[in-house]
Amino acid sequence: MEAEGWYVDPFARHEARWFSEGTPTDLVRDGRSESHDPPDAGFTGPVETLPEAGDGSGEDLLRADEPTRDASSGDGPFQAFTDSGGSFV
């Protein structure tokens, strides 16, 4: 089976590089930031799997349809959009 997905960047320029059918692509990732960086020509080495983030259960993921905090509380990401009374500005 040929590599498909995120693997350690074999060129050591980024944390991870996307492989398609065993071939490194120009899609790279550093943390949560994705960008493009053309791979070096002639890659023939083995791919190295990325260390797992989390336990793989999905418990650390957030769902878009489940609010995680009350927007009217005045804290967190909503603070810049509310006045001192918690009303949206």
N, CA, C and O atoms as a Tinker XYZ file with bonds, in Angstrom:
   356  protein
     1  N      0.841000   -1.182000    0.000000    73     2
     2  CA     0.000000    0.000000    0.000000    64     1     3
     3  C      0.892000    1.253000    0.000000    63     2     4     5
     4  O      1.822000    1.359000    0.800000    81     3
     5  N      0.606000    2.176000   -0.884000    73     3     6
     6  CA     1.401000    3.393000   -0.987000    64     5     7
     7  C      0.890000    4.450000   -0.017000    63     6     8     9
     8  O     -0.299000    4.512000    0.292000    81     7
     9  N      1.821000    5.283000    0.457000    73     7    10
    10  CA     1.483000    6.322000    1.441000    64     9    11
    11  C      0.422000    7.267000    0.902000    63    10    12    13
    12  O      0.502000    7.727000   -0.237000    81    11
    13  N     -0.572000    7.550000    1.735000    73    11    14
    14  CA    -1.646000    8.486000    1.412000    64    13    15
    15  C     -1.986000    9.220000    2.700000    63    14    16    17
    16  O     -2.418000    8.600000    3.672000    81    15
    17  N     -1.795000   10.531000    2.714000    73    15    18
    18  CA    -2.109000   11.312000    3.906000    64    17    19
    19  C     -0.917000   12.100000    4.403000    63    18    20    21
    20  O      0.056000   12.313000    3.680000    81    19
    21  N     -1.011000   12.538000    5.674000    73    19    22
    22  CA     0.044000   13.338000    6.282000    64    21    23
    23  C      1.139000   12.454000    6.849000    63    22    24    25
    24  O      0.867000   11.493000    7.570000    81    23
    25  N      2.384000   12.789000    6.516000    73    23    26
    26  CA     3.559000   12.103000    7.037000    64    25    27
    27  C      4.607000   13.147000    7.395000    63    26    28    29
    28  O      4.525000   14.295000    6.958000    81    27
    29  N      5.593000   12.745000    8.192000    73    27    30
    30  CA     6.700000   13.640000    8.510000    64    29    31
    31  C      7.336000   14.094000    7.200000    63    30    32    33
    32  O      7.566000   13.286000    6.301000    81    31
    33  N      7.621000   15.402000    7.099000    73    31    34
    34  CA     8.228000   15.945000    5.880000    64    33    35
    35  C      9.635000   15.364000    5.724000    63    34    36    37
    36  O     10.512000   15.656000    6.537000    81    35
    37  N      9.860000   14.555000    4.704000    73    35    38
    38  CA    11.174000   13.926000    4.539000    64    37    39
    39  C     12.277000   14.926000    4.172000    63    38    40    41
    40  O     13.461000   14.590000    4.217000    81    39
    41  N     11.891000   16.143000    3.814000    73    39    42
    42  CA    12.867000   17.167000    3.449000    64    41    43
    43  C     13.208000   18.060000    4.640000    63    42    44    45
    44  O     14.021000   18.976000    4.520000    81    43
    45  N     12.584000   17.792000    5.791000    73    43    46
    46  CA    12.846000   18.486000    7.057000    64    45    47
    47  C     12.647000   20.000000    6.983000    63    46    48    49
    48  O     13.315000   20.751000    7.694000    81    47
    49  N     11.734000   20.447000    6.127000    73    47    50
    50  CA    11.439000   21.879000    6.041000    64    49    51
    51  C     10.150000   22.228000    6.786000    63    50    52    53
    52  O      9.934000   23.383000    7.151000    81    51
    53  N      9.291000   21.222000    7.012000    73    51    54
    54  CA     8.002000   21.428000    7.664000    64    53    55
    55  C      7.732000   20.247000    8.590000    63    54    56    57
    56  O      8.416000   19.225000    8.529000    81    55
    57  N      6.729000   20.402000    9.445000    73    55    58
    58  CA     6.371000   19.304000   10.346000    64    57    59
    59  C      5.810000   18.110000    9.578000    63    58    60    61
    60  O      6.138000   16.959000    9.865000    81    59
    61  N      4.952000   18.408000    8.587000    73    59    62
    62  CA     4.291000   17.327000    7.859000    64    61    63
    63  C      4.123000   17.694000    6.397000    63    62    64    65
    64  O      4.073000   18.868000    6.032000    81    63
    65  N      4.038000   16.667000    5.574000    73    63    66
    66  CA     3.819000   16.845000    4.140000    64    65    67
    67  C      2.788000   15.816000    3.708000    63    66    68    69
    68  O      2.809000   14.674000    4.167000    81    67
    69  N      1.876000   16.228000    2.815000    73    67    70
    70  CA     0.842000   15.326000    2.303000    64    69    71
    71  C      1.440000   14.445000    1.211000    63    70    72    73
    72  O      2.098000   14.928000    0.290000    81    71
    73  N      1.196000   13.149000    1.338000    73    71    74
    74  CA     1.615000   12.188000    0.319000    64    73    75
    75  C      0.390000   11.667000   -0.398000    63    74    76    77
    76  O     -0.637000   11.403000    0.227000    81    75
    77  N      0.493000   11.517000   -1.703000    73    75    78
    78  CA    -0.571000   10.965000   -2.516000    64    77    79
    79  C      0.007000    9.835000   -3.357000    63    78    80    81
    80  O      0.916000   10.044000   -4.161000    81    79
    81  N     -0.530000    8.642000   -3.162000    73    79    82
    82  CA    -0.056000    7.452000   -3.879000    64    81    83
    83  C      1.455000    7.292000   -3.739000    63    82    84    85
    84  O      2.142000    6.948000   -4.700000    81    83
    85  N      1.974000    7.548000   -2.518000    73    83    86
    86  CA     3.391000    7.361000   -2.240000    64    85    87
    87  C      4.293000    8.485000   -2.695000    63    86    88    89
    88  O      5.511000    8.402000   -2.537000    81    87
    89  N      3.718000    9.538000   -3.257000    73    87    90
    90  CA     4.497000   10.658000   -3.785000    64    89    91
    91  C      4.283000   11.895000   -2.928000    63    90    92    93
    92  O      3.135000   12.249000   -2.657000    81    91
    93  N      5.362000   12.577000   -2.484000    73    91    94
    94  CA     5.177000   13.809000   -1.712000    64    93    95
    95  C      4.601000   14.910000   -2.583000    63    94    96    97
    96  O      5.025000   15.097000   -3.724000    81    95
    97  N      3.623000   15.647000   -2.034000    73    95    98
    98  CA     2.994000   16.752000   -2.764000    64    97    99
    99  C      3.533000   18.077000   -2.228000    63    98   100   101
   100  O      4.386000   18.089000   -1.341000    81    99
   101  N      3.041000   19.181000   -2.761000    73    99   102
   102  CA     3.491000   20.488000   -2.280000    64   101   103
   103  C      2.685000   20.986000   -1.086000    63   102   104   105
   104  O      2.975000   22.065000   -0.569000    81   103
   105  N      1.675000   20.231000   -0.628000    73   103   106
   106  CA     0.874000   20.616000    0.525000    64   105   107
   107  C      1.629000   20.248000    1.798000    63   106   108   109
   108  O      1.956000   19.083000    2.025000    81   107
   109  N      1.907000   21.274000    2.638000    73   107   110
   110  CA     2.661000   21.066000    3.872000    64   109   111
   111  C      1.900000   21.655000    5.046000    63   110   112   113
   112  O      0.984000   22.460000    4.874000    81   111
   113  N      2.296000   21.237000    6.246000    73   111   114
   114  CA     1.625000   21.694000    7.460000    64   113   115
   115  C      2.654000   21.928000    8.555000    63   114   116   117
   116  O      3.577000   21.136000    8.745000    81   115
   117  N      2.475000   23.034000    9.272000    73   115   118
   118  CA     3.254000   23.352000   10.466000    64   117   119
   119  C      2.250000   23.739000   11.539000    63   118   120   121
   120  O      1.643000   24.807000   11.460000    81   119
   121  N      2.069000   22.899000   12.524000    73   119   122
   122  CA     1.008000   23.116000   13.502000    64   121   123
   123  C     -0.326000   22.999000   12.797000    63   122   124   125
   124  O     -0.604000   21.990000   12.150000    81   123
   125  N     -1.157000   24.030000   12.919000    73   123   126
   126  CA    -2.463000   24.032000   12.243000    64   125   127
   127  C     -2.432000   24.810000   10.939000    63   126   128   129
   128  O     -3.450000   24.909000   10.253000    81   127
   129  N     -1.293000   25.356000   10.593000    73   127   130
   130  CA    -1.162000   26.183000    9.393000    64   129   131
   131  C     -0.722000   25.330000    8.199000    63   130   132   133
   132  O      0.301000   24.646000    8.248000    81   131
   133  N     -1.509000   25.386000    7.139000    73   131   134
   134  CA    -1.176000   24.663000    5.915000    64   133   135
   135  C     -0.716000   25.648000    4.854000    63   134   136   137
   136  O     -1.217000   26.771000    4.782000    81   135
   137  N      0.233000   25.230000    4.036000    73   135   138
   138  CA     0.735000   26.061000    2.941000    64   137   139
   139  C      1.250000   25.140000    1.847000    63   138   140   141
   140  O      1.053000   23.925000    1.894000    81   139
   141  N      1.908000   25.731000    0.867000    73   139   142
   142  CA     2.455000   24.964000   -0.249000    64   141   143
   143  C      3.953000   25.201000   -0.358000    63   142   144   145
   144  O      4.424000   26.335000   -0.271000    81   143
   145  N      4.689000   24.124000   -0.548000    73   143   146
   146  CA     6.139000   24.179000   -0.734000    64   145   147
   147  C      6.511000   22.983000   -1.609000    63   146   148   149
   148  O      6.408000   21.839000   -1.167000    81   147
   149  N      6.939000   23.233000   -2.838000    73   147   150
   150  CA     7.238000   22.122000   -3.738000    64   149   151
   151  C      8.274000   21.160000   -3.143000    63   150   152   153
   152  O      9.270000   21.597000   -2.567000    81   151
   153  N      8.035000   19.854000   -3.285000    73   151   154
   154  CA     9.003000   18.885000   -2.771000    64   153   155
   155  C     10.239000   18.824000   -3.650000    63   154   156   157
   156  O     10.208000   19.194000   -4.824000    81   155
   157  N     11.325000   18.352000   -3.063000    73   155   158
   158  CA    12.543000   18.121000   -3.846000    64   157   159
   159  C     12.287000   16.968000   -4.811000    63   158   160   161
   160  O     11.508000   16.062000   -4.515000    81   159
   161  N     12.933000   17.008000   -5.944000    73   159   162
   162  CA    12.767000   15.948000   -6.953000    64   161   163
   163  C     13.490000   14.685000   -6.512000    63   162   164   165
   164  O     14.483000   14.741000   -5.787000    81   163
   165  N     12.991000   13.576000   -6.949000    73   163   166
   166  CA    13.668000   12.302000   -6.769000    64   165   167
   167  C     13.544000   11.674000   -5.397000    63   166   168   169
   168  O     14.441000   10.936000   -4.989000    81   167
   169  N     12.479000   11.932000   -4.672000    73   167   170
   170  CA    12.299000   11.297000   -3.366000    64   169   171
   171  C     12.125000    9.794000   -3.542000    63   170   172   173
   172  O     11.272000    9.350000   -4.310000    81   171
   173  N     12.921000    9.022000   -2.841000    73   171   174
   174  CA    12.821000    7.563000   -2.932000    64   173   175
   175  C     12.787000    6.886000   -1.577000    63   174   176   177
   176  O     12.591000    5.674000   -1.497000    81   175
   177  N     12.973000    7.642000   -0.519000    73   175   178
   178  CA    13.063000    7.055000    0.819000    64   177   179
   179  C     11.744000    6.597000    1.378000    63   178   180   181
   180  O     10.693000    6.838000    0.784000    81   179
   181  N     11.790000    5.933000    2.524000    73   179   182
   182  CA    10.555000    5.533000    3.200000    64   181   183
   183  C      9.896000    6.732000    3.871000    63   182   184   185
   184  O     10.559000    7.727000    4.168000    81   183
   185  N      8.607000    6.637000    4.107000    73   183   186
   186  CA     7.885000    7.706000    4.793000    64   185   187
   187  C      7.841000    7.389000    6.281000    63   186   188   189
   188  O      7.841000    6.226000    6.683000    81   187
   189  N      7.805000    8.448000    7.092000    73   187   190
   190  CA     7.741000    8.294000    8.544000    64   189   191
   191  C      6.387000    8.782000    9.024000    63   190   192   193
   192  O      5.996000    9.915000    8.741000    81   191
   193  N      5.673000    7.942000    9.743000    73   191   194
   194  CA     4.349000    8.331000   10.225000    64   193   195
   195  C      4.478000    9.413000   11.291000    63   194   196   197
   196  O      5.466000    9.474000   12.023000    81   195
   197  N      3.469000   10.254000   11.361000    73   195   198
   198  CA     3.439000   11.321000   12.360000    64   197   199
   199  C      3.057000   10.748000   13.708000    63   198   200   201
   200  O      2.268000    9.807000   13.786000    81   199
   201  N      3.618000   11.316000   14.781000    73   199   202
   202  CA     3.147000   10.893000   16.108000    64   201   203
   203  C      1.680000   11.278000   16.263000    63   202   204   205
   204  O      1.266000   12.350000   15.821000    81   203
   205  N      0.917000   10.428000   16.873000    73   203   206
   206  CA    -0.518000   10.684000   17.049000    64   205   207
   207  C     -0.741000   11.850000   17.992000    63   206   208   209
   208  O     -0.084000   11.953000   19.028000    81   207
   209  N     -1.660000   12.719000   17.639000    73   207   210
   210  CA    -2.084000   13.801000   18.511000    64   209   211
   211  C     -3.380000   13.361000   19.161000    63   210   212   213
   212  O     -4.367000   13.119000   18.468000    81   211
   213  N     -3.394000   13.254000   20.467000    73   211   214
   214  CA    -4.575000   12.762000   21.162000    64   213   215
   215  C     -4.585000   11.243000   21.147000    63   214   216   217
   216  O     -3.626000   10.609000   20.707000    81   215
   217  N     -5.665000   10.671000   21.623000    73   215   218
   218  CA    -5.747000    9.216000   21.707000    64   217   219
   219  C     -6.504000    8.595000   20.536000    63   218   220   221
   220  O     -6.706000    7.381000   20.507000    81   219
   221  N     -6.926000    9.417000   19.567000    73   219   222
   222  CA    -7.620000    8.897000   18.404000    64   221   223
   223  C     -9.105000    8.662000   18.620000    63   222   224   225
   224  O     -9.799000    8.217000   17.706000    81   223
   225  N     -9.606000    8.954000   19.820000    73   223   226
   226  CA   -11.020000    8.705000   20.104000    64   225   227
   227  C    -11.924000    9.798000   19.551000    63   226   228   229
   228  O    -13.123000    9.581000   19.376000    81   227
   229  N    -11.356000   10.977000   19.271000    73   227   230
   230  CA   -12.156000   12.091000   18.797000    64   229   231
   231  C    -12.735000   12.927000   19.922000    63   230   232   233
   232  O    -13.404000   13.927000   19.664000    81   231
   233  N    -12.487000   12.532000   21.174000    73   231   234
   234  CA   -13.013000   13.275000   22.318000    64   233   235
   235  C    -12.445000   14.686000   22.405000    63   234   236   237
   236  O    -13.057000   15.560000   23.018000    81   235
   237  N    -11.277000   14.921000   21.797000    73   235   238
   238  CA   -10.654000   16.238000   21.860000    64   237   239
   239  C    -11.119000   17.156000   20.730000    63   238   240   241
   240  O    -10.641000   18.286000   20.628000    81   239
   241  N    -12.033000   16.700000   19.885000    73   239   242
   242  CA   -12.519000   17.495000   18.761000    64   241   243
   243  C    -13.756000   18.288000   19.158000    63   242   244   245
   244  O    -14.546000   17.849000   19.993000    81   243
   245  N    -13.915000   19.458000   18.553000    73   243   246
   246  CA   -15.095000   20.280000   18.790000    64   245   247
   247  C    -16.041000   20.154000   17.605000    63   246   248   249
   248  O    -15.609000   20.113000   16.453000    81   247
   249  N    -17.323000   20.096000   17.897000    73   247   250
   250  CA   -18.323000   20.044000   16.840000    64   249   251
   251  C    -18.826000   21.443000   16.572000    63   250   252   253
   252  O    -18.997000   22.231000   17.502000    81   251
   253  N    -19.066000   21.761000   15.314000    73   251   254
   254  CA   -19.536000   23.089000   14.941000    64   253   255
   255  C    -20.952000   23.360000   15.443000    63   254   256   257
   256  O    -21.322000   24.517000   15.645000    81   255
   257  N    -21.745000   22.315000   15.646000    73   255   258
   258  CA   -23.129000   22.519000   16.067000    64   257   259
   259  C    -23.316000   22.416000   17.585000    63   258   260   261
   260  O    -24.452000   22.413000   18.060000    81   259
   261  N    -22.222000   22.331000   18.355000    73   259   262
   262  CA   -22.323000   22.282000   19.807000    64   261   263
   263  C    -21.554000   23.456000   20.404000    63   262   264   265
   264  O    -20.324000   23.472000   20.369000    81   263
   265  N    -22.273000   24.442000   20.955000    73   263   266
   266  CA   -21.566000   25.583000   21.557000    64   265   267
   267  C    -20.749000   25.126000   22.751000    63   266   268   269
   268  O    -21.174000   24.245000   23.499000    81   267
   269  N    -19.578000   25.723000   22.932000    73   267   270
   270  CA   -18.709000   25.339000   24.034000    64   269   271
   271  C    -18.730000   26.342000   25.170000    63   270   272   273
   272  O    -18.267000   26.030000   26.267000    81   271
   273  N    -19.257000   27.545000   24.940000    73   271   274
   274  CA   -19.387000   28.544000   26.000000    64   273   275
   275  C    -20.504000   29.507000   25.645000    63   274   276   277
   276  O    -20.902000   29.624000   24.486000    81   275
   277  N    -20.995000   30.183000   26.649000    73   275   278
   278  CA   -22.068000   31.149000   26.480000    64   277   279
   279  C    -21.492000   32.450000   25.935000    63   278   280   281
   280  O    -20.617000   33.047000   26.562000    81   279
   281  N    -21.964000   32.890000   24.790000    73   279   282
   282  CA   -21.440000   34.110000   24.164000    64   281   283
   283  C    -21.724000   35.347000   25.000000    63   282   284   285
   284  O    -21.017000   36.347000   24.874000    81   283
   285  N    -22.734000   35.301000   25.844000    73   283   286
   286  CA   -23.079000   36.473000   26.643000    64   285   287
   287  C    -22.262000   36.578000   27.926000    63   286   288   289
   288  O    -22.436000   37.533000   28.683000    81   287
   289  N    -21.371000   35.615000   28.190000    73   287   290
   290  CA   -20.604000   35.638000   29.431000    64   289   291
   291  C    -19.547000   36.729000   29.445000    63   290   292   293
   292  O    -19.042000   37.081000   30.511000    81   291
   293  N    -19.197000   37.278000   28.270000    73   291   294
   294  CA   -18.223000   38.355000   28.205000    64   293   295
   295  C    -16.782000   37.894000   28.240000    63   294   296   297
   296  O    -15.878000   38.722000   28.350000    81   295
   297  N    -16.544000   36.608000   28.151000    73   295   298
   298  CA   -15.162000   36.132000   28.103000    64   297   299
   299  C    -14.935000   35.350000   26.824000    63   298   300   301
   300  O    -15.880000   35.060000   26.088000    81   299
   301  N    -13.725000   35.020000   26.568000    73   299   302
   302  CA   -13.394000   34.215000   25.402000    64   301   303
   303  C    -13.455000   34.995000   24.109000    63   302   304   305
   304  O    -13.325000   36.219000   24.119000    81   303
   305  N    -13.651000   34.311000   22.994000    73   303   306
   306  CA   -13.563000   34.941000   21.682000    64   305   307
   307  C    -14.652000   35.958000   21.399000    63   306   308   309
   308  O    -14.526000   36.745000   20.461000    81   307
   309  N    -15.728000   35.961000   22.192000    73   307   310
   310  CA   -16.837000   36.872000   21.937000    64   309   311
   311  C    -16.639000   38.222000   22.625000    63   310   312   313
   312  O    -17.386000   39.162000   22.355000    81   311
   313  N    -15.657000   38.333000   23.500000    73   311   314
   314  CA   -15.488000   39.529000   24.299000    64   313   315
   315  C    -15.334000   40.786000   23.454000    63   314   316   317
   316  O    -15.885000   41.827000   23.813000    81   315
   317  N    -14.614000   40.725000   22.360000    73   315   318
   318  CA   -14.384000   41.896000   21.516000    64   317   319
   319  C    -15.659000   42.370000   20.837000    63   318   320   321
   320  O    -15.711000   43.503000   20.357000    81   319
   321  N    -16.675000   41.542000   20.785000    73   319   322
   322  CA   -17.901000   41.881000   20.084000    64   321   323
   323  C    -19.047000   42.234000   21.014000    63   322   324   325
   324  O    -20.175000   42.426000   20.561000    81   323
   325  N    -18.773000   42.323000   22.318000    73   323   326
   326  CA   -19.824000   42.661000   23.263000    64   325   327
   327  C    -19.438000   43.901000   24.051000    63   326   328   329
   328  O    -18.255000   44.198000   24.218000    81   327
   329  N    -20.442000   44.623000   24.533000    73   327   330
   330  CA   -20.150000   45.759000   25.413000    64   329   331
   331  C    -20.039000   45.248000   26.842000    63   330   332   333
   332  O    -20.131000   44.041000   27.068000    81   331
   333  N    -19.846000   46.124000   27.794000    73   331   334
   334  CA   -19.630000   45.697000   29.183000    64   333   335
   335  C    -20.829000   44.948000   29.775000    63   334   336   337
   336  O    -20.676000   44.198000   30.739000    81   335
   337  N    -22.001000   45.146000   29.209000    73   335   338
   338  CA   -23.187000   44.445000   29.686000    64   337   339
   339  C    -23.416000   43.105000   29.031000    63   338   340   341
   340  O    -24.386000   42.418000   29.351000    81   339
   341  N    -22.551000   42.722000   28.129000    73   339   342
   342  CA   -22.692000   41.443000   27.450000    64   341   343
   343  C    -23.539000   41.501000   26.202000    63   342   344   345
   344  O    -23.760000   40.474000   25.560000    81   343
   345  N    -24.028000   42.699000   25.836000    73   343   346
   346  CA   -24.832000   42.836000   24.623000    64   345   347
   347  C    -23.919000   42.932000   23.417000    63   346   348   349
   348  O    -22.850000   43.541000   23.484000    81   347
   349  N    -24.332000   42.342000   22.332000    73   347   350
   350  CA   -23.527000   42.399000   21.130000    64   349   351
   351  C    -23.475000   43.809000   20.580000    63   350   352   353
   352  O    -24.492000   44.502000   20.549000    81   351
   353  N    -22.317000   44.234000   20.153000    73   351   354
   354  CA   -22.105000   45.586000   19.639000    64   353   355
   355  C    -22.170000   45.575000   18.136000    63   354   356
   356  O    -22.017000   46.620000   17.504000    81   355
